[in-house]
Amino acid sequence: MSELPIRDELRGVEPYGAPQLDVPVRLNVNENPFPPSERLVADAARAVADAVRNLNRYPDREATTLRERLAAYLHNEAGVALDTGQVWAANGSNEVMLQILQAFGGPGRTALSFAPTYSMYPEYARDTSTRWVTAPRDEATFGIDPDLAAKAVAEHQPTVTFIASPNNPTGTAVPLDLVSSLHEATDGVVVVDEAYAEFRRDGVPSALGLLATHPRLIVTRTMSKAFAFAGARLGYVAASRQIIDVLRVVRLPYHLSSVTQAVAVVALEHAAELQARVAQLRDERDALAAWLRDAGLTTAESDANFVLFGVFEDRHAVWQALLDHGVLIRETGPDGWLRVSVGTPEETTAFKVALVDVLKEQQR
């Protein structure tokens, strides 16, 4: 490797990846634990068959039908009317984020976020030669102090500011007043990453409602979580037409396959069915958080499909002991904390049983 003309910032760097281990209970990457229904599978199979019949042709490079359906879904889910030109889609929200930094980041420019937050953001910045900086979240609540955020913007002058809401790995939602104040404080774009938006509690609004009055605001979403479509790799973004047009400039030609577009449209047709599962997972999350607190642990307030909990003197020992019990969770976030995804009732029970055993073993 040392003989290759690698960019200096890539030397010695390991590829990103959460552990993918073959264990009975996997609760480490915030997947939706419920697979698509057989009815959805059948509809998707028919759509894929139709797409395959035309695979000799390139896909619709503008993904027009998919974007129309996404706009309709967001209108229904968040009550915000958007036209097709305000929505863009790509291969997971990962590609959306990369396109944003390709368009608005780059050499000599800065991206800002608030740590702890999603671990891939600095990698997107690195890959686009964008300077990466963070300001700290509150250590107790994991919220963002508006005054400290404004100072960070004034100091670093970012062209891109990332706000994950709900935040990964903490689950914390961000007030819209903060989003609005940051938008006013910077001349750059403000990206609200709503990958877990459908899991937010009642009364927690989406930043989509700010788009009409905040021209440099970008709201990103994914179908991986609420739609149980992690394997399909479909992320999307809502913003002004001007921002979407810039993203269309940097996108690769024909970046979304015909098959991806077809199955995503089918999933959107089944949105009501999938949202019922989301409601169940919200209830499971709240019950799990309450159980962890009753067990003497601390939890972060979560509007996502996971719970951050702690605080442990040796979190790796707890993580490893749970793995030894056949339960895989995530060792991420601040020191002393662990993150568990909300699983099926059976998976959650297995996690609870294992954690009780682990905590007892540590007390001996």
N, C-alpha and C positions, 0 to 999 in steps of 0.2 A: 504493500500500500504506500510506503514512503516514497517509492519511485514514481508514483502517479502524480500528475499535476493537479492535485486536489486543492480546492479552496482552503486557505489556512484555517478558517473557522469550522471546517468539517473534519479536520484531522483528529483521529482518536475518538470521534463521537460514535456512540452506539445507536442503532435505530430505536425509535420509540416503540413501546409495546408493553401493555399490561400482561401479566402472566396468563397464559392459556394452558391450563392444566386439566387433565382428565380426572376430575373428582366428582363425587356424587352431587354436591351442592355448590354451584358457582354463582356467587353474589358479589362480584368484584368490578364489573364494567358497566353497571347501570342499564343493562338490557331489560327490555320488557320480558317477563318470564312466561307470558302466555303466547304460544305460537298462533299464527293466523288460523281462523276457523276453516273448516273444510269447504264451506260455501265460498269464502274468499279465495281459497286455494283453487277451487274449480273455475271460478271466474278469471283468476289470474292465468291459469293454464290455457284457457281459451284465448286470452289476449296475447299471451306469449306465442301461441301457435300462429295467430294472425301476423304478429311481428316477424316471426321466423320466415314466413312465406315471402317476405320482402327484404330479407337481409342482404340481398345483392345490391340494395339501394342504401344510400346514406340516410341516417335519421333526420328528422326535422331539427335543423341546427338551432332554431329558436324555441323549440319545445312549446309551441304555442298552445296546444290543447292542455298540456299539463299545467302551464302557467295560468290559464283560465280557471282550471279546477282549483288550483292552489289559492287564487284570489277569492274564489267563492267560498272555499273552506275558511279562510281567515275572516271573511265577513261574518260567517256563521259562528265561528269560535270566539272572536274578539269584538264583533260588532263594528268593524272598521271596513268601509267600502274602499276597495282598491281596484284599479283597472289592470289589465294584463301587463301593460308596460311598466307597472310599478313592482312587478314580481320577477324574480330570476331564480333558476334552479341549477344545481350542479351535483357532482358525485359526493354527496355528504356535505355537511356544513364545513368540514375540513377544507374542501375545495373552494367553497364560498369564501372562507376566511383568507385563503391564499390569494384568491382573485382580488379581494379588497386591498390586501397589502401590495399586490402587483400594481394596482391602480393608484393607490394613495400613499404607499410607503416607498421604500427603495433607498439607495445610497444617499446619505446626508439627511435622511428623514427619521423621525422617531415615532415609535408606538408605545403607548402607556397603558398600564392596567393596574389593578389593585390586588395585592397578594395577601393571603393565598388565593389562587384562582387556577383556571384550567391550564394544565401543564404543557399543552401543545402551543399555546400562544407564542412563547418565545421561539419555538421551532419554526413557526410560520414566519416570524420576523427574521430569524437567521437565514431562512431559505430565500428571502427576498432582499437580503442585505439591508434590512431596516434595523436601526438601533432600538434596543428593547430596554425599557425602564419600568419599574413598579413603585407604587406608593403603598404603605401598609394599610391593611384593614384593622379595625378594632380587635384587640386580642381576645376580648370577652364575648362580643356579640358577632364578630366577623362582618359588621356593617362598615360603611364608608363614611368617614367624617367629611361633610361638605366643605369646610374651611381647608382641611388638609388636602382634599382633592383639588380645590381651586389653586392652592399653592403649588401643587405638583404640576398642574397644567401650565401655570405661569412660568415655572422654572424650566420645564422640559420642552415646551412648545410643540406638543405632539401633532402630527398630521392625522394620526389614527388613535383613538382612545377606545379600549375594549372594556365593556362592563358586562360580566356574566350575571344574568338575573333570570331564574335562580342560579346562584353561583355554584360551580363545581370546584372544590370538593365539599363546600360547607352547606349548600342547599339554601343559602340566604338570598332572599329577594331584595331588590333595590327600589327605594321609593322613586316615583316618577319625578318628583321635585328635584332630586339629585341629577337625574338624567337631563332634565331641562336646564339646570344651572351649569352643568358641564358643557352642554351644547352652546350656551351663551358665552362661556369662558374661553372657548377655542375657535380658531378659524378652520380646524380640521374636521374630519368626520368622526362621529360618535357611534360606535357599534354596540348595540345591546344584544347579547347572545342569549336567546330564549330557547335553547335546546330542550329545556325541561318545562316550558311554559304551561303545557296542558295539565301539569301536576300541581300548579299553584293553588293555594287555598282560596276559598270563596272571599271575594272582596279585594284580592290582589290583582291590580290591573296589568294589562299588557302595554308595553311601550309602543305598540302599534298605534294607539290612540294619539300619540304625539306627532305622527308623521306629517300630518297636514300643516302643522305650524312650525316644524323643525326641519328645514330643507337639507341639513347635513346629517340627519339621523338615518341609521341603517339598523334594521331589526332582522336578525337571522333566526331560522328555525330548522328543525330536522324531522324526518319521518322515522328515525331510528328508534325513538323511545315510545312516544304515545301510540304510534302506528305499528309497533312491533315489527319494524322493517329494517333492522340494523343491517341485515345481509343484502338489502337492496341498494344501499348507499345513495340516499336521496336527501340532500339538504337544500334549503331555499332561503331567499332573502326578500324583504320588502323595503322599499325606499322610494325616493323621488325618481321620476323618469330619467332625469339627468344622470343620477348615480347609476341606475341600471344600465343606461347606454354606455357608461364608462366600463362597467364590468363586462359588457358584451365585447368591448374592444380587446380586452386581455384574455378572454376565454379561448381555449383551444377550439379549432373547428370541429363540429360534430362531437362535442365532448360528452353528451348524454346519449347512450345507446338507445335504439328503438325499444329494446326489451325493458330497460330501466324505465323509460317513459310509460310504456304500456302497463307495467305492474303498479307503478305509482298512481296512475289514473284509477285503476281498479281499487287500490287501497282507499283512495279518497272517496270513492263511491260507497265504501263500507265504513265511513267515518263514524256514524252513529253507533254502530256495533262496537267499534274499537274504543270509543269514548266511555262506554259502559265499563270496560276493563280498566280504563284510567281511573274512574271513580272508585273502583274496588281497590286499586293500588294506593290511592290517596288515603283511604280508610286504613289499609294495612300499614302504611307508613306512620300514620299518627298513632296507631296502636303499638307499633314497634318502638317508637320513640318514648311513649309513656312507659312501656315495659322496661326499657333500658334505664330510664330515670328511677323507676321503682327498684331496680337492681343496684342502685347506688352510683350509677354512672352519669356523666354529663353529656347532653346532646345539644347540637346546634339546631336552631329553628329551621326546619326544612320545608321548602316549597317544591322540592324535586321528588324523584323516585328513589331516594337513598337517604341514609341518616349518617352523619358524622358523629362519632361518640368517643369518649375517653374519660378521664385522662390517665394514661398508663406510664409507669416509670420505664418500662421496656415494651414498647408496642410491638416490636418485631417478635418478641417471645410469645405474645398473645396471638399475633397473626400466625406464627408457625404452629402453635398448639392447636388453633382452630383448623389449620390445614391438616394436621395429623388426625383430626377428628373427621376429615372429609369435607370441610367447609372452607371455601376459598372466598375471602373478602379482600379489600384493598388497603394496603399500607401507603397512605397518601395524606397530604395536608400537613398541618403543623405537627411538630414533634409531640408524641404522646397520644395522637388521635388516630382512629381507624374509621374506614367508611364501609358500610354495608348496603348493598342494593336491596330494594324490596323485592322479594321473590313470591312464589306461590305460597299459600298457607302452609303447605307441607315443608317447603324449603325454609320458611321463616321459623317453623317449629324446630327443625333440625338445627338451625343456627342458635336458637335460644338454648336448646338442650346442650349443645356443644359449649357455648359460652359459659353457662352455669358450671359445667364440669371444669373448664379451663380456669375460671376464677377460683373455684375451690382448690384446685391443684396448686395455684399460686399462693394460696393462703397457708398451705401446709409448711 
